[in-house]
Amino acid sequence: MVLTNTQLANVTAAVYVNRHKISSAEIPGELQHLIAKISAQRSDLAHYAIRAESARATWIGGQQALSAVADYENGSQTMSEMLTWIVTERAEVVFFARTTPDNLPDLQSWFDRLVYTALVR
């Protein structure tokens, strides 16, 4: 699903849901692999790298989650991507939004409000 906010220019945002069945004991392991997994998925983006200091574990709607920020190049333009994953026994959900690094502060508030209201079961 593609998400839009008419007040934020030059932002691409989406949410992706992958259904699975895992036990609650497996969730921490799934969370640990998400950064490597997204980096592999984004191999087509030049110099894609997660900011190590940005990765943080959290809880969203009573579910375990992970947030991070990545940087990459799109032609000659530097871009940033905000990511938040929510993992449950039945689904892995990733919210992501891409923009230029100077737009991150404006994007952060909107993105957090969107992500922290998610109910994933």
C-alpha positions, 0 to 999 in steps of 0.5 A: 500500500502506498501512503500519501501526505499532501503536506510533505513534498518529495516523500514516497511512503508505503507499507508492506505486509508479509504473512507468516506463522512463527512462534512468539519465541522466534520473534526476537530472532526475526527482528535481528535479521531484518536489517540484513534482510532489507539491505539485501532487498535494497541492493539495487540502491547505490550505497544503501546503508543503515545508520548503525546508531539509528537502529532501535528496538521498540513496542508498537501496539503491544508488538515487538518492533524495530526502527532504523534510518538508511541512506543511499544514492539515487543518481547524484542525489543523496536520499534517506529512508525511514523504516519500522518493522512490526513482527508478530506470530502471524505477520511481518509489517514494514513501514518505510518512507523515502525523502532527502536527508534535509526533509527527515525532521519534517517526515519524522513526526508524520511517520511516527504518528502513522506507525505508532497507531498501527495494530498488527495481530 
